């Protein structure tokens, strides 16, 4: 059965990105990339479980800037770890040539069947941002939250998940040390 999994990194004070939607704080942390030796095996196992990726426009625009995928379309598959993707946006954004990217807008509920179908028997990676992931939770389509907590604070920025999910809904299932990161996995229960 297809699950919807939010896998991300966040600062100790609960931010995904700074006020400019930048992840530069993440790359300043030793081992702050998924291909770092301490992350490689667990991240490879995670990617093997994923059939499709979902992202919002801020995450997408950051990826375009960081990878220069519009100028170098061959960078896009690496940015998506070789997975097809769904982009949720209400704006007309450029798409790298040949990208396996489905651009959608509107209510998450209207696209759940298409996303599940594209994932096949595998899971869906809700890459972010936090507000989009919150919309999936609102639609009853958030099954797991995986957070790699970094030894950094920002004081302000884009919150991890701008929704209230209490301890009655979040159940810790795993804790793993990955270099300087504490990787936490929570099953998400329904109300």
C-alpha positions, 0 to 999 in steps of 0.5 A: 500500500502506498504511503505518503512520507515526509523526509526532510532535514530541519534545524534544532529550532524547527525550521526547514529553510531560512527566511529567504527559503535557502538551505545554506545552513544545511550544507554548513553542517558536516555531513549535511548532504544525503550522499555523505557517508553516514547518510548514504546507506539509509538514504539509498534504502529510503530512495529504493522505497520511493516511486514518486516525489512531490514538492511545492514551488519554493522547494522547486525554485530552490532546486532549480537555482542550486542545480542550474537545471534550466540551463543544464537539464541533465541535472534535473534527474539527479535533483529528483534522485531519478524519480518522477515528480509532481510540482504543486504551484499556482504560478507558471514556472519554467520546467527543465527540458525533458523533466519527468515533472507533472505540474498541478495546482489546487486542492491536494485531494484532487491529485491523490489518485494520480500521485498514488497511480504514478508511485505504483507499489512504492511510497510517495516522498513529500519533499516539501515544503512544510505547508504543502506537507500540511495540506497532505495531512489535511487531506488524510495523506500523511503517513510518516514523518522522517526528520534529520535534526541538524545541530543548527538554529536559525531563529526564524524561517520556514517552519518544519510543519506549520500544522498542529500534530499532537502526541496523540497523532505522532508516534516515534518508531525509530531514532538513528544517529547519522553523523551530526544529525539525529534522524527521527521517524514518526508514524502519523495517526489519524484523528 
